């Protein structure tokens, strides 16, 4: 925007971007400011700025329902008003603009545009009222502080977790776009609809925790009242039938059969090796996929990248597994034991091979309760039944050991003890050719 003086009167002019000119039907906005004082002219021009910029924004968006985007410009202008008088004038200009749009909506519907009461009967009027409340700060978008909230989690949560929360809170904001709409009964209806659409109780309860955490963040900024807790007393129906959601371990023969099925798949060398290593270590898939050649140390796999502190450990290499480990070290082309696994957007090398394992176990007719983690359960079961002490089994598999004396004061099992324990792990159906 710029000013131009014509015959002792100042005018405000604002060039319109080329893309918006055909829509608005002009090249620029021009309006007399009705004063010969430049200082007063600048003040009045500032009031026009939001109106003209919002019209350009609306034209460029080509979105007649994009009121929130457009009136964000009005909101910024009102919030940045230098004085209360300027704020009132800016608010008045916005009210005039919305009244004009009410009349335009009435005209499009064949109503008398000069009958303001009739004009306010149109469906557009409720949207205009909502836009006015948003621009004047009476309505705050539910997701307005979402990115600020997510930024506060960086360094404390994994990127994948942050992305999940963006989706969870974003879906809530789509259903309840403004904070004043997020009430206990509205949230309860949303929860009911989520579960009727197929979401499980556990899933929605997880989402409830994420909504509640976002709300605590908003309360800390005084965006919502301190006593506003719309997520605290939600009703979740108990399932009519209890489903056992625990993962099931593979039997030793099932694990061997899965290994052979993976080996029969052409072009996928890493999948059978992944299964082999897990069958004799009980390590998590993420731990195995991040093992490097340098992590093979004197008959042990040194796990440095783990889910929990207990997961950082040395795992003895079973004698039957040693030939496969030697081969992987020799053949590695990128420094990893399971070479050339492309990482996902978060740097996780286990994502793609995990999907391939899922496809394999479904093809082999295993249930949803059988997952890769089931092999870890198989190893634990075998060690326990072979007489290995629970504490030693936990040290091998990377579980937190219960009890103060061992879990807190002990430094863990000695390497010699763990070597003696791992050789008790046995798969009776395994043949020499399976470990090549």
N, C-alpha and C positions, 0 to 999 in steps of 0.2 A: 504494500500500500504506500502511496505517496500523496502529497498535498500540492494543490495548484491554486493560485489566486487569480480570480477573474472578476474584474470591476469591483474591487474592494471586498470581495467575498471569497472565502476559502472553500475549495471543493476537495473531496476525498476521491481518489481514483485507485482502482485495484485491477491489475491485469489478470485475465483468466487464462489458465493453461490451454494450449491448443486442443487437447483431447476433450476438454469440457465445453469448448465454445459452441459446437453444434447442438449440444444438449441444452445449454443455457440461452442460446440464440443471441449471443453478444460476445464482443472481444474483451470488454472490461466493464467493471462497475463504476458508475459515476454518481455522486450525490453532493448537493450543496450542504455545507455545514452551517450556513446561516449566521456567520460571524466574520468580522474583519480582524479579530484577534487570533494570532497564530497559536498562542498558548491554548486558548479555548478550542480552537480548531483541532489541535493535536489530541486534546482530551476527547472530543466528540468522535474523532476518527477512530480512536482506540475502541470505542464502543461498537462501531460498525464492523470492526475487523472480524470478530467471532462470527457475526452473521454471514458475512461474505465468504469467509473461509469454510464455514459449514455448508454453504450452498455448493461451493466447488467440490468439497469432499463428497457430498451426496451425488453430484453429477458424475464424478470419477468412479465412485463405487458402483454406480448403476444398480443400486439396491434400495428400492423404496422403503424397505423395512429396516434398513440399517440405522435406526434412530440413535442407538447407543453410541455407535462410532461417530456419527455426525455431532451429536450433542456433547460429546467429550470435549469438543472445541469450545462450546459454550461454557461447559463446566470449568475448564481451565481459565477462561476469561473472567468468569464470576469469582472464582477462588483467588485470582491474582489481582482483583480490583484494589486500587490504592486506598480508596476511602469507602465508607459505607454509602455515601451518596452515589459514587460510581457503581457500586455493587447493585444498588437499587435500580439505577438506570439500565444497567446491563440486563438485570432480571426482567425489567419492563419491556425491553426490546425483544427478549426471548418470548415473553407472553404474547406480545403483538404478533410475532412470527408464527406462533402456534395457532393463534386465533385465525390468522390468514389461511393457514393450512386446513383448519376446520371448515372454513367457508369454501375453500377449493374442493374439499372432499364432498361437501353438501352439493355443490354445483355438479360434480361428476355423477351424483346419484339423482339428479333431477329435482333436488330440494331447493328451497329458497335460501340462497347464501346470505341474505341480509337478516334472516331469522336465526340469531345466534343459538337460541335454545334448540332449534331443529338441527342446526349444524353440529351441535354437540351430541346428537343422537346417533351419529355415524360411528362405525366400528373403529375408524381411525382415531377418534377422540381419546379413547382409553390409552392408545399408544402415545398420543401427544401428551397426555397427563403424566404417563410414566416417564417420558423423555424429560419433561419439565422437572419432575421430582429428582431424576438422576442428575440433570444439569445443575440444579440448585443444592445438591448434596443430601437431599432427603431420601434418596434411594442409592445404595451402594452395591455394585455388582458383587455377587458371591465370590467370583474368581479374581477380583481386582488385586488382592494381595497374595495370590497363589504363587507366583514366581518368586516373590520376596520370601515367602515361607519356604519354598523348596531350596532356595539359595542358602537359607539358614541351616539346612540339613547336610549340606556338602561337607565332607570330611567326617561326618558322623554316621552316614548311611551310604550303602552301596549305590552306584549310579542306576542299577536296575531297580532298586527299591524306590528311588526318587521318581523314576519314570512311572512306576506302578502307582505311586501316590498322585502323580499328576493326572493320570487317567481316572482314578477313583474319585478325586475331588472334582475333576472336570465334568464327570458324568452327573454328579450331584448338582453342579452349577448349571448344567443344561436343563435339568428338571426344575430347579429353584434358582432362577437367575439373579435374584437380589436377596441381600442378607435379611431383610425384614420378612421374606417369604419362608425362611428356614425356621420353621416352628416345629414343636414336638409332634403335632398331629400330621403336618405335611411330610416330615421325615418318616413317620410311621407308615404313611400311605406309600411313600417311595420304597421303603423296605418291603412292604407287602407285595408291591408290583415286581420288585427284583426277584423275590422268591417264587412268585407265580410264573415268572418268565424262565425259571429253571435254575437260578442261582442257589447254591446250597447255604444252609444256615451258617456253617463255618466261614464261608466266603464273605457273607454279609456282615458277620460279626467282626471279621478282620477289617472290612471297610469302615465299620462303625468306629473302630479304634483310630483309623486314619482321619476320619471326619472330626472326631473329638480332638485329636492333636492339632489339627488346623484351627479349630475353634479356640483352643487354648492360646494359640499364637495370636489370633485376632483379639482375644480378651487382653492379652499382654500389651497390645498397642492401643487399647481403648476404642477399637473399631466397633466392638459389640459390648454390651454391658457385662460387668463382672459376674452377675448372677444368671446370665443367659446360657443355659446348658441343654440345648434341644436334643442331644444325642444320648443323654444319660439313662433314660428309663424307657427303652424301646422293648417291645414285645417280640419274642422269637418263638414260634411254635415248636413243640417237641415233635420230632419225626414219629410217625405211627409205627414204623418198624426201625429197629436199630440195625444199622449196617456196620460190619466190622471194617473200619477204614485202615487198620494197621497193615503195613506191608508184610507180605508173606515171604519167607525165605525159600530159595530153591533147594530141593534135595540134592545130594551129591550127584546122583545120576542125571537129574535135570540140568544141573550146571554143566556137566560134561556134554550132554546132548546139545545145550545151547552153544558151547564152544565149538563143537563140530559143525553145527549149522552155520555159525559165523565163518568158519574156515571154508565152507563150501561156497560162500559168496565171492564171486570173482571181482577183482579190482579193489577190494577193501582189505588191505593187510592190517590196518591198525585195529579194527574191531575185534578180531580174534585175540590179538595181543593184549588189548585192553581187558578182555574177559580173563585171559590167562593170569595176568598180573593180579587182578582183583581176587581171583579164586585162591591165590596163595598169599595175599596180604590183607584183604578186607579193607583196602583203602577206598576213599571216596573218589568218584569219577573226576572231580575237579583237581584233587591232589595228584592223581595219576597223569592227567593230561598236561600238567605243568612241571612234571619231572624232567630234569635235564640230564644230559650225559654225565655232567659233573656231580650229579647227586647220587651216583653209584659209587659207594665208598666201602671198600674192604668187606664185601659180602652183605652190605646193607643198602637200602634205599633211604636216602635222607630227605624227608618231606619237610620243606620249608614254607610252602604256600598252603595253609590249611584254614579250615572254617573256624576252628576254635584254638585256643592256646594248647589244649591237650593234643591237638592234631599235629603239632610240630614235634616230630619224633623220628627215630631211626627204626626202620622195619627190616628184620632179617630176611635175606633172600633164601627162599626154600631151595634145596638142592635140585628139585625137579624144574624149578623156574629159572635156574641160573643160565642154562643154554639160551633160552629166549632173551634174557637180559643181555648176554654177551653179544648176541646177534644184533639186537636193537642199538647197542652202543656202537658197534662196528658200522652199521648201515645208516646211522643218522646223518641227515644232510643239513639240518638246521639247528643242531644242538639239543633237540628234545628227544626223549626216548620214543615217544609216539610222534614221529616227524610229520611235518607238512599238514597239520591240522589248522585250518584257517580260523583265526579268532573272530568272535562276533564284535559288535560295536562297543562292547565293554571290555574287550581284551580277553574274554573267556574262551579258551581253546576247547572246552568240553561241549559246547552247544551243539555243534553239527554231529559229532559222534554219538552224543546222547540221543539225538533224533534217530540215528541209524540203528542204535540198540533198541529203541522203542518199536521201530518198524520190524526188527528181527523177532522180538519176543511176541509181538502180535501175530506174526506169520507162524510162529511155533505154537500158537493157541494158548498162550499164558494170559492170566486174568489181569485186570487193571491193578490188582494188589501186588502184582509182580513187577518190580521196577529194577533199575540197575542197583539201587541200594539193597535189594534183596540178596545179592551176592555177598554183601557185607554181613548180612544176617546169617547167611550160610556159613561163612568163615567163623563167626562167633559161636554158632551152634556146634560146629565140628570141634573147635578148641575146647569148649566147655565139656563136651562129651568124651573128649580124649583125656580129661583129667587135668587140663591146664588151669591154674588158679585164675580167678576172675581178674585180679589186679594185673596179671601178666597179659591176659587177653585184652584188657583195656589199653595197656601200653602198646600192644601190637596194632590194634585197630584205631587208636587215637580217641578213646572215650574218656570222659571225666570219671575218675574213680571215686566212688562214694566213701565216706568215712574220713575222720580227721587224721588218724594215724598214718594212713597211706596217701590219701589225696592231698594233704596239706604239708606233712612233715617229710615224706619220703621223696627221694630224687628219682624214684622209678626203678624198673628192673635193669639188671646188668645185661650187657650184650650177650654174655655167655648163656645166661638164663633164658633170654629170648630166643637164641639159636636153638636151644634144647626144646623149647616150647613149639617152635614153628614146624619142626620135623614131624610132630605128631599130627599135623594137618594132612589128611589123606582123602583121596577120592578113589574108592575101590574100582570104579568102572574105567578109570583113566588108563590109556595105553601110551606107550612111549611115543608113538607118532603124533599124539595130540599135543605134545609140548614142543614140537619142532618149530 
